[in-house]
Amino acid sequence: MATLKLEIITPAAKVFSDDVEMVTLPGIDGEMGVYPMHMPLMTQLVAGEVTARKDGENIFLAVGDGFVQITGTRVAVLTDMAVRAEDIDKVAAEQALQQAQARLAHKLSDEEAATVQASIAHATAQIKVKQRHQK
């Protein structure tokens, strides 16, 4: 069976690197599925859930905003945050969301507002992924 090399990279580390059967990504225009031999594409990634299928099992990750480059044999994701579902601390994510939302009540510079919005997107993505795949 043909596979894709999926690599998910953040500024801090390479979070995931493996051969997978297919990948589902949260793109700017909606969710997209990628199989081997996909036509080349580069697009924006939005905060949400990445699902990778390997050996008949799904692997779930929460990701932040970023970019994805797709070729027929490779999917490269560059994102500002990526966490496997099993590694998400839901309580910490909920606290981060509450803190970020509280900061929105204050007057913020454009840069601070963008940072707070990114924090909200990260926490929300983690909470949704964890809730969907809680064991």
Residue pairs with C-beta under 8 A, 6 or more apart in sequence:
1 21
2 36
2 37
3 19
3 20
3 21
3 36
4 19
4 20
4 21
4 22
4 23
4 34
4 35
4 36
4 38
4 73
4 74
4 75
5 17
5 18
5 19
5 73
5 74
5 75
6 16
6 17
6 18
6 19
6 20
6 23
6 52
6 74
6 75
6 77
7 14
7 16
7 17
7 74
7 75
7 76
7 77
8 14
8 15
8 16
8 17
8 50
8 61
8 63
8 77
8 79
8 82
9 15
9 76
9 77
9 78
9 79
10 79
10 80
10 81
10 82
11 80
15 61
15 82
15 83
15 84
16 52
16 59
16 61
16 82
16 84
18 52
18 54
19 54
20 52
20 53
20 54
20 59
21 35
21 36
21 53
21 54
21 55
22 33
22 34
22 35
22 36
22 52
22 53
23 33
23 34
23 50
23 51
23 52
23 53
23 75
24 31
24 32
24 33
24 34
24 49
24 50
24 51
24 52
25 31
25 32
25 34
25 45
25 50
25 68
25 75
25 77
26 45
26 46
26 47
26 48
26 49
26 50
26 63
27 43
27 44
27 45
27 46
27 68
28 43
28 44
28 45
28 46
29 43
31 48
32 43
34 70
34 75
36 72
36 73
37 72
37 73
38 70
38 71
38 72
39 70
39 72
40 70
40 71
40 72
41 68
41 69
41 70
42 67
42 68
42 69
42 70
43 67
43 68
43 70
44 65
44 66
44 67
44 68
45 63
45 65
45 66
45 67
45 68
45 77
45 79
46 65
46 121
47 62
47 63
47 64
47 65
47 81
47 121
47 122
47 124
47 125
48 62
48 63
48 125
48 128
49 60
49 61
49 62
49 63
49 125
49 128
49 129
49 132
50 60
50 61
50 62
50 63
50 77
50 82
51 58
51 59
51 60
51 61
52 58
52 59
52 61
53 59
59 84
60 84
60 85
60 129
60 132
60 133
61 82
61 83
61 84
61 85
61 129
62 81
62 82
62 83
62 85
62 88
62 122
62 125
62 126
62 128
62 129
62 130
63 77
63 79
63 81
63 82
63 125
64 79
64 80
64 81
64 82
64 118
64 121
64 122
64 125
65 79
65 80
65 118
65 121
66 77
66 78
66 79
66 80
67 77
67 78
67 79
68 75
68 76
68 77
68 78
69 75
69 76
69 78
70 76
80 118
80 122
81 122
81 125
83 126
83 129
85 129
85 130
85 132
85 133
86 133
86 135
88 126
88 129
88 130
90 126
90 127
90 130
90 131
90 134
93 122
93 123
93 126
93 127
93 130
94 123
94 127
96 119
96 122
96 123
97 119
97 120
97 123
97 124
97 127
99 119
100 116
100 119
100 120
100 123
101 120
103 112
103 116
104 113
104 116
104 120
108 116
